[in-house]
């Protein structure tokens, strides 16, 4: 944990992982209405492996959702993750923010026998011209933090661009690593597209190798 703290201090000094556990569909942004639902697919490339994620969400109400994530790689399914994001929203004029707590379970659908419990604590806010997300989580033997912050550009016609910077730190039994890089999000009506590239800023992890690339598309209803 001392080494993870050092990573977090380094990230903070820079301005402040796992994409699998930190982010929730659809793209951390939607749906925010009663009975809303959505699906997304993401293709990630890391550690010389390409993985396709199929993910879904159902919003009982803005404060309570259920999500499912299923990975597919090398011709087989991996371990699915079921989560229950619980949020408390605050709206003030043109800005909105929320605190969240997300319990999760990783199930051995990939052929193993291990079950893992997880917990995430998050805060995000969006105002005219600015967006930020902070998420600290634990799943299995992994502890991490993920931060997105940057500018938003709404055209007033139902679409928005988000140009963000991501910083992710992760600590596990195999070591620690810190990734950072740009994120671009496009939101038009009920479709969201997200692309990101992160390079290694610090790597003391025996099971991590190289940079991280992800592109995804989602729809909400």
JOWOGI-V500837 format. One record per backbone hydrogen bond with DSSP energy under -1.0 kcal/mol. NH is the residue of the N-H (numbers start at 1). CO is the residue of the C=O. Records with the same first field share a line. If there is no record, write none. Layout:
NH=CO, CO
//
This chain:
5=1
6=2
7=3
8=4
9=5
10=6
11=7
12=8
13=9
14=10
15=11
22=18
28=24
29=26
30=26
35=59
36=33
38=57
39=219
40=55
41=217
42=53
43=215
44=51
45=213
46=49
49=46
51=44
52=72
53=42
54=70
55=40
56=68
57=38
58=66
59=36
60=64
61=64
64=61
65=85
66=58
67=83
68=56
69=81
70=54
72=52
73=76
76=73
78=71
81=69
82=105
83=67
84=103
86=101
87=63
88=99
90=97
92=95
95=92
96=126
97=90
98=124
99=88
100=122
101=86
102=120
104=118
105=82
106=116
107=80
109=107
116=106
118=104
119=138
120=102
121=136
122=100
123=134
124=98
125=132
126=96
127=130
130=127
131=150
132=125
133=148
134=123
135=146
136=121
137=144
138=119
139=142
140=117
142=139
143=171
144=137
145=169
146=135
147=167
148=133
149=165
150=131
151=163
153=161
155=159
160=187
161=153
162=185
163=151
164=183
165=149
166=181
167=147
168=179
169=145
170=177
171=143
172=175
175=172
177=170
178=202
179=168
180=199
181=166
183=164
184=195
185=162
186=193
187=160
188=191
189=158
191=188
192=218
193=186
194=216
195=184
196=214
197=182
198=212
199=180
201=178
202=178
204=176
206=174
208=205
212=198
213=45
214=196
215=43
216=194
217=41
218=192
219=39
220=190
221=37
//
